Amino acid sequence: MGEEVKRIGRDLVHKGAIIDVYTDHMEFSNGHHADWDFIHHDGAAAVVPVLPDGRILMVQQFRNALGRETLEIPAGKLDEPCEPWIECARRELEEETGYKSDELNWLITLCTTVAYCDEKIGIYVARNLKSSKQNLDEDEFVDVKAYTLDELKEKIYAGEIQDSKTIAALLAYEVKYLRS
């Protein structure tokens, strides 16, 4: 099936701080041509921080694309394309929540929007949390609150949590750690 579609060119349309936008020129085995949008993202990491009592730390922050605040697991962009996900997850955990952990375990890898973007997010579970200090970027304003998994699932099914990485991570966490 891959022989039916071939990229014959790629033009950079916009180079941004977080993403690069391209037009890909495609050729199909039936002779047709089309231009497809492609977004490159260096990748990110996210973490499900679990307190000793089982509650999960969540961050609430404004998201410009939606024009509102969202409730999410802590996450952030890789500092360099080759930065290991686990290092990024460790850094973002402390920066956003003010907690550290020496126990991060890989949970899942998520490709966010496969139709037009190559972003991959490595998601980890953090346990054995130790209080540290929140270290937000100058343009970050984050509130941290702990929830039970049942409270978070209620928020998912009520449409209050819509972030795909958060939904996938929380449901994967439940299956992998609480149902086994």
MIDOSE-1310 file (N, C-alpha, C; in nm, 2 decimals, decimal comma, always signed):
residues 180
mgee	+0,08/-0,12/+0,00/+0,00/+0,00/+0,00/+0,09/+0,13/+0,00; +0,20/+0,12/+0,06/+0,29/+0,24/+0,07/+0,34/+0,28/-0,07; +0,34/+0,19/-0,17/+0,39/+0,22/-0,30/+0,29/+0,30/-0,37; +0,16/+0,32/-0,33/+0,06/+0,40/-0,39/+0,08/+0,55/-0,37
vkri	+0,16/+0,58/-0,26/+0,17/+0,72/-0,23/+0,32/+0,75/-0,21; +0,37/+0,86/-0,28/+0,51/+0,89/-0,27/+0,52/+1,04/-0,25; +0,61/+1,09/-0,16/+0,64/+1,23/-0,15/+0,75/+1,26/-0,24; +0,72/+1,36/-0,33/+0,82/+1,40/-0,43/+0,88/+1,54/-0,40
grdl	+0,83/+1,60/-0,30/+0,89/+1,73/-0,26/+0,84/+1,78/-0,13; +0,91/+1,87/-0,07/+0,87/+1,93/+0,06/+0,92/+2,07/+0,07; +0,83/+2,17/+0,09/+0,86/+2,31/+0,10/+0,83/+2,36/+0,24; +0,93/+2,43/+0,30/+0,90/+2,49/+0,43/+0,82/+2,61/+0,42
vhkg	+0,70/+2,62/+0,49/+0,61/+2,73/+0,48/+0,63/+2,82/+0,60; +0,66/+2,77/+0,71/+0,68/+2,85/+0,83/+0,77/+2,77/+0,93; +0,87/+2,85/+0,98/+0,95/+2,79/+1,09/+0,92/+2,86/+1,22; +0,86/+2,78/+1,31/+0,82/+2,84/+1,44/+0,91/+2,80/+1,55
aiid	+0,87/+2,85/+1,67/+0,94/+2,82/+1,79/+0,92/+2,67/+1,84; +0,80/+2,62/+1,81/+0,77/+2,48/+1,85/+0,74/+2,39/+1,74; +0,69/+2,44/+1,63/+0,66/+2,36/+1,51/+0,72/+2,42/+1,38; +0,74/+2,34/+1,28/+0,77/+2,38/+1,15/+0,66/+2,33/+1,06
vytd	+0,61/+2,42/+0,97/+0,50/+2,38/+0,88/+0,55/+2,37/+0,74; +0,51/+2,26/+0,67/+0,56/+2,23/+0,54/+0,44/+2,20/+0,45; +0,46/+2,22/+0,32/+0,37/+2,16/+0,22/+0,44/+2,05/+0,15; +0,39/+1,93/+0,16/+0,44/+1,81/+0,10/+0,37/+1,79/-0,04
hmef	+0,45/+1,77/-0,14/+0,40/+1,75/-0,27/+0,40/+1,59/-0,30; +0,28/+1,54/-0,31/+0,26/+1,40/-0,32/+0,22/+1,35/-0,46; +0,26/+1,23/-0,49/+0,23/+1,17/-0,62/+0,17/+1,03/-0,59; +0,07/+0,99/-0,66/+0,00/+0,87/-0,63/+0,01/+0,77/-0,75
sngh	+0,00/+0,65/-0,73/+0,03/+0,55/-0,83/-0,07/+0,56/-0,95; -0,18/+0,63/-0,93/-0,28/+0,64/-1,04/-0,25/+0,77/-1,12; -0,13/+0,84/-1,09/-0,09/+0,95/-1,17/-0,13/+1,09/-1,11; -0,22/+1,09/-1,02/-0,26/+1,21/-0,96/-0,16/+1,27/-0,86
hadw	-0,17/+1,40/-0,84/-0,08/+1,48/-0,75/-0,16/+1,56/-0,65; -0,11/+1,58/-0,53/-0,18/+1,66/-0,43/-0,07/+1,72/-0,34; -0,11/+1,83/-0,28/-0,03/+1,90/-0,18/-0,09/+1,87/-0,04; -0,01/+1,82/+0,05/-0,06/+1,79/+0,18/+0,02/+1,87/+0,28
dfih	-0,05/+1,91/+0,39/+0,01/+1,99/+0,50/+0,09/+1,89/+0,59; +0,20/+1,93/+0,63/+0,28/+1,85/+0,73/+0,34/+1,94/+0,83; +0,32/+1,90/+0,96/+0,38/+1,97/+1,07/+0,48/+1,89/+1,14; +0,60/+1,94/+1,15/+0,71/+1,87/+1,23/+0,72/+1,93/+1,37
hdga	+0,73/+1,84/+1,46/+0,74/+1,88/+1,61/+0,85/+1,78/+1,66; +0,95/+1,84/+1,73/+1,06/+1,76/+1,78/+1,02/+1,65/+1,88; +0,90/+1,66/+1,94/+0,86/+1,56/+2,04/+0,85/+1,62/+2,18; +0,79/+1,54/+2,26/+0,76/+1,59/+2,40/+0,76/+1,46/+2,49
aavv	+0,75/+1,50/+2,62/+0,73/+1,39/+2,72/+0,62/+1,44/+2,82; +0,56/+1,34/+2,88/+0,45/+1,37/+2,98/+0,47/+1,27/+3,09; +0,40/+1,30/+3,20/+0,42/+1,22/+3,32/+0,29/+1,21/+3,40; +0,25/+1,09/+3,45/+0,14/+1,07/+3,54/+0,20/+1,06/+3,68
pvlp	+0,20/+1,17/+3,76/+0,26/+1,18/+3,89/+0,16/+1,12/+3,99; +0,20/+1,01/+4,06/+0,11/+0,94/+4,15/+0,16/+0,96/+4,29; +0,08/+1,03/+4,38/+0,11/+1,05/+4,52/+0,10/+0,92/+4,59; +0,16/+0,90/+4,71/+0,15/+0,78/+4,79/+0,01/+0,73/+4,82
dgri	-0,09/+0,83/+4,83/-0,23/+0,79/+4,85/-0,30/+0,75/+4,73; -0,23/+0,75/+4,61/-0,30/+0,71/+4,48/-0,35/+0,83/+4,40; -0,36/+0,95/+4,46/-0,41/+1,06/+4,38/-0,31/+1,10/+4,28; -0,35/+1,16/+4,18/-0,27/+1,20/+4,06/-0,26/+1,35/+4,06
lmvq	-0,14/+1,40/+4,05/-0,12/+1,55/+4,03/-0,15/+1,59/+3,89; -0,23/+1,69/+3,88/-0,27/+1,75/+3,75/-0,24/+1,90/+3,74; -0,21/+1,95/+3,62/-0,19/+2,09/+3,61/-0,30/+2,16/+3,53; -0,33/+2,27/+3,57/-0,43/+2,35/+3,50/-0,36/+2,48/+3,45
qfrn	-0,38/+2,50/+3,32/-0,31/+2,61/+3,25/-0,39/+2,66/+3,13; -0,36/+2,78/+3,09/-0,43/+2,84/+2,98/-0,37/+2,78/+2,85; -0,45/+2,74/+2,76/-0,41/+2,69/+2,63/-0,46/+2,78/+2,52; -0,37/+2,85/+2,45/-0,41/+2,95/+2,35/-0,49/+2,90/+2,24
algr	-0,46/+2,77/+2,19/-0,53/+2,71/+2,08/-0,68/+2,70/+2,11; -0,71/+2,67/+2,24/-0,85/+2,66/+2,28/-0,91/+2,78/+2,34; -0,82/+2,88/+2,37/-0,87/+3,00/+2,43/-0,93/+2,98/+2,57; -0,88/+2,88/+2,64/-0,93/+2,85/+2,78/-0,83/+2,77/+2,86
etle	-0,86/+2,75/+2,98/-0,77/+2,67/+3,07/-0,81/+2,52/+3,05; -0,71/+2,44/+3,06/-0,73/+2,29/+3,05/-0,67/+2,22/+3,17; -0,72/+2,10/+3,20/-0,66/+2,02/+3,31/-0,59/+1,91/+3,24; -0,46/+1,89/+3,27/-0,37/+1,80/+3,20/-0,27/+1,74/+3,29
ipag	-0,21/+1,63/+3,24/-0,09/+1,58/+3,31/+0,02/+1,67/+3,28; +0,12/+1,68/+3,36/+0,24/+1,76/+3,33/+0,31/+1,71/+3,20; +0,35/+1,80/+3,12/+0,42/+1,77/+2,99/+0,49/+1,88/+2,94; +0,58/+1,85/+2,84/+0,66/+1,96/+2,78/+0,74/+1,91/+2,66
klde	+0,78/+2,00/+2,58/+0,86/+1,98/+2,46/+1,00/+1,94/+2,50; +1,06/+1,85/+2,42/+1,20/+1,81/+2,43/+1,29/+1,94/+2,41; +1,39/+1,95/+2,50/+1,48/+2,07/+2,48/+1,56/+2,05/+2,35; +1,59/+1,93/+2,31/+1,67/+1,90/+2,19/+1,60/+1,78/+2,13
pcep	+1,60/+1,77/+1,99/+1,53/+1,66/+1,93/+1,58/+1,52/+1,98; +1,70/+1,51/+2,03/+1,76/+1,38/+2,07/+1,75/+1,37/+2,22; +1,69/+1,46/+2,29/+1,68/+1,45/+2,44/+1,60/+1,32/+2,47; +1,64/+1,24/+2,56/+1,57/+1,12/+2,60/+1,43/+1,17/+2,67
wiec	+1,33/+1,10/+2,63/+1,19/+1,13/+2,69/+1,20/+1,13/+2,84; +1,26/+1,03/+2,90/+1,26/+1,02/+3,05/+1,32/+1,15/+3,11; +1,43/+1,20/+3,05/+1,49/+1,32/+3,11/+1,39/+1,44/+3,10; +1,32/+1,45/+2,98/+1,23/+1,56/+2,97/+1,11/+1,54/+3,07
arre	+1,06/+1,42/+3,08/+0,95/+1,39/+3,18/+1,00/+1,43/+3,32; +1,12/+1,39/+3,36/+1,17/+1,43/+3,49/+1,17/+1,58/+3,51; +1,22/+1,65/+3,41/+1,23/+1,80/+3,42/+1,10/+1,86/+3,43; +1,01/+1,82/+3,34/+0,87/+1,88/+3,34/+0,79/+1,85/+3,47
leee	+0,81/+1,73/+3,52/+0,75/+1,70/+3,65/+0,78/+1,80/+3,76; +0,91/+1,83/+3,77/+0,96/+1,92/+3,87/+0,92/+2,07/+3,84; +0,94/+2,11/+3,71/+0,91/+2,24/+3,67/+0,76/+2,28/+3,69; +0,67/+2,19/+3,65/+0,53/+2,22/+3,66/+0,46/+2,19/+3,79
tgyk	+0,51/+2,08/+3,86/+0,44/+2,04/+3,98/+0,51/+2,08/+4,11; +0,64/+2,09/+4,10/+0,72/+2,11/+4,22/+0,75/+1,98/+4,30; +0,75/+1,87/+4,22/+0,78/+1,74/+4,28/+0,89/+1,68/+4,19; +0,98/+1,60/+4,26/+1,08/+1,52/+4,19/+1,04/+1,37/+4,21
sdel	+1,10/+1,29/+4,12/+1,09/+1,14/+4,14/+1,21/+1,07/+4,09; +1,25/+0,97/+4,16/+1,36/+0,89/+4,11/+1,30/+0,75/+4,05; +1,17/+0,75/+4,04/+1,10/+0,63/+3,99/+1,01/+0,67/+3,88; +1,06/+0,68/+3,76/+0,98/+0,70/+3,64/+0,98/+0,58/+3,56
nwli	+0,86/+0,53/+3,52/+0,85/+0,41/+3,44/+0,77/+0,44/+3,31; +0,82/+0,40/+3,20/+0,75/+0,42/+3,07/+0,61/+0,36/+3,08; +0,52/+0,43/+3,03/+0,38/+0,39/+3,02/+0,33/+0,36/+2,88; +0,33/+0,46/+2,79/+0,29/+0,45/+2,65/+0,37/+0,56/+2,57
tlct	+0,37/+0,54/+2,44/+0,41/+0,64/+2,34/+0,29/+0,67/+2,26; +0,27/+0,80/+2,24/+0,15/+0,86/+2,18/+0,19/+0,94/+2,06; +0,13/+0,91/+1,94/+0,15/+1,00/+1,83/+0,02/+1,08/+1,82; +0,03/+1,22/+1,84/-0,08/+1,30/+1,87/-0,18/+1,32/+1,75
tvay	-0,13/+1,35/+1,63/-0,22/+1,37/+1,52/-0,16/+1,32/+1,39; -0,17/+1,19/+1,37/-0,10/+1,12/+1,27/-0,13/+1,16/+1,12; -0,24/+1,23/+1,10/-0,28/+1,27/+0,97/-0,19/+1,38/+0,91; -0,13/+1,46/+1,00/-0,05/+1,57/+0,95/+0,06/+1,62/+1,04
cdek	+0,09/+1,55/+1,15/+0,19/+1,59/+1,24/+0,27/+1,47/+1,29; +0,40/+1,49/+1,30/+0,49/+1,37/+1,35/+0,52/+1,38/+1,50; +0,45/+1,46/+1,57/+0,48/+1,47/+1,72/+0,46/+1,33/+1,79; +0,56/+1,30/+1,87/+0,55/+1,18/+1,95/+0,57/+1,22/+2,09
igiy	+0,49/+1,16/+2,18/+0,50/+1,19/+2,33/+0,53/+1,06/+2,40; +0,64/+1,06/+2,47/+0,67/+0,95/+2,56/+0,61/+0,98/+2,70; +0,53/+0,89/+2,74/+0,45/+0,91/+2,87/+0,50/+0,82/+2,98; +0,53/+0,87/+3,09/+0,58/+0,80/+3,21/+0,49/+0,81/+3,33
varn	+0,51/+0,71/+3,42/+0,44/+0,71/+3,55/+0,55/+0,75/+3,65; +0,52/+0,84/+3,74/+0,62/+0,88/+3,84/+0,56/+0,85/+3,98; +0,64/+0,77/+4,05/+0,60/+0,74/+4,19/+0,71/+0,78/+4,28; +0,69/+0,76/+4,41/+0,80/+0,80/+4,51/+0,83/+0,95/+4,49
lkss	+0,72/+1,03/+4,49/+0,74/+1,17/+4,47/+0,80/+1,24/+4,59; +0,89/+1,33/+4,57/+0,95/+1,41/+4,67/+0,92/+1,56/+4,65; +0,88/+1,63/+4,75/+0,85/+1,77/+4,73/+0,98/+1,85/+4,70; +0,97/+1,93/+4,60/+1,08/+2,01/+4,55/+1,03/+2,16/+4,53
kqnl	+1,06/+2,22/+4,42/+1,02/+2,36/+4,40/+0,97/+2,37/+4,25; +0,86/+2,43/+4,23/+0,81/+2,45/+4,10/+0,90/+2,56/+4,03; +0,93/+2,53/+3,91/+1,02/+2,62/+3,84/+0,97/+2,65/+3,70; +0,86/+2,73/+3,69/+0,79/+2,76/+3,57/+0,87/+2,86/+3,48
dede	+0,84/+2,85/+3,35/+0,90/+2,94/+3,25/+0,82/+3,08/+3,28; +0,88/+3,18/+3,23/+0,83/+3,32/+3,25/+0,69/+3,33/+3,19; +0,65/+3,26/+3,09/+0,52/+3,27/+3,03/+0,43/+3,15/+3,07; +0,46/+3,08/+3,18/+0,38/+2,97/+3,22/+0,31/+3,01/+3,36
fvdv	+0,19/+2,98/+3,36/+0,11/+3,00/+3,49/+0,03/+2,87/+3,51; +0,07/+2,79/+3,61/+0,02/+2,66/+3,62/-0,03/+2,64/+3,77; -0,15/+2,59/+3,78/-0,21/+2,55/+3,91/-0,20/+2,40/+3,92; -0,16/+2,35/+4,04/-0,14/+2,21/+4,06/-0,24/+2,16/+4,16
kayt	-0,31/+2,05/+4,13/-0,41/+1,99/+4,22/-0,41/+1,84/+4,21; -0,44/+1,77/+4,32/-0,44/+1,63/+4,31/-0,58/+1,58/+4,30; -0,60/+1,47/+4,23/-0,74/+1,41/+4,20/-0,72/+1,26/+4,21; -0,83/+1,20/+4,25/-0,84/+1,05/+4,24/-0,86/+1,01/+4,10
ldel	-0,82/+0,89/+4,06/-0,85/+0,85/+3,92/-1,00/+0,85/+3,89; -1,08/+0,81/+3,99/-1,22/+0,81/+3,96/-1,27/+0,96/+3,93; -1,22/+1,05/+4,00/-1,26/+1,19/+3,98/-1,22/+1,24/+3,84; -1,10/+1,19/+3,80/-1,05/+1,23/+3,66/-1,13/+1,16/+3,55
keki	-1,16/+1,03/+3,57/-1,24/+0,96/+3,47/-1,38/+1,03/+3,46; -1,44/+1,07/+3,57/-1,56/+1,15/+3,56/-1,55/+1,28/+3,48; -1,44/+1,35/+3,50/-1,41/+1,47/+3,42/-1,39/+1,43/+3,27; -1,33/+1,32/+3,24/-1,31/+1,28/+3,10/-1,45/+1,25/+3,04
yage	-1,53/+1,17/+3,10/-1,66/+1,13/+3,05/-1,76/+1,25/+3,05; -1,74/+1,35/+3,13/-1,82/+1,47/+3,13/-1,77/+1,57/+3,02; -1,66/+1,54/+2,96/-1,61/+1,63/+2,86/-1,53/+1,75/+2,91; -1,50/+1,74/+3,04/-1,42/+1,85/+3,11/-1,27/+1,83/+3,08
iqds	-1,22/+1,71/+3,06/-1,08/+1,68/+3,02/-1,09/+1,63/+2,87; -1,03/+1,71/+2,78/-1,04/+1,67/+2,64/-0,90/+1,65/+2,58; -0,79/+1,68/+2,66/-0,66/+1,66/+2,61/-0,63/+1,52/+2,58; -0,59/+1,49/+2,46/-0,57/+1,35/+2,42/-0,46/+1,27/+2,50
ktia	-0,35/+1,34/+2,52/-0,24/+1,27/+2,59/-0,28/+1,24/+2,73; -0,36/+1,33/+2,79/-0,40/+1,31/+2,93/-0,50/+1,20/+2,94; -0,60/+1,19/+2,85/-0,70/+1,09/+2,85/-0,63/+0,95/+2,82; -0,54/+0,94/+2,72/-0,48/+0,82/+2,69/-0,39/+0,77/+2,81
alla	-0,32/+0,87/+2,87/-0,23/+0,83/+2,98/-0,30/+0,78/+3,10; -0,41/+0,85/+3,14/-0,49/+0,81/+3,26/-0,55/+0,68/+3,24; -0,61/+0,65/+3,12/-0,68/+0,52/+3,10/-0,57/+0,41/+3,09; -0,46/+0,44/+3,03/-0,35/+0,34/+3,02/-0,30/+0,31/+3,16
yevk	-0,28/+0,41/+3,24/-0,23/+0,39/+3,38/-0,33/+0,30/+3,46; -0,46/+0,33/+3,44/-0,55/+0,24/+3,51/-0,54/+0,10/+3,47; -0,54/+0,07/+3,34/-0,53/-0,06/+3,29/-0,40/-0,13/+3,33; -0,29/-0,06/+3,32/-0,16/-0,12/+3,34/-0,13/-0,14/+3,49
ylrs	-0,17/-0,04/+3,58/-0,13/-0,04/+3,72/-0,24/-0,08/+3,82; -0,36/-0,06/+3,78/-0,46/-0,08/+3,88/-0,55/-0,20/+3,85; -0,55/-0,25/+3,72/-0,63/-0,37/+3,69/-0,55/-0,50/+3,68; -0,42/-0,48/+3,68/-0,34/-0,61/+3,66/-0,32/-0,68/+3,79
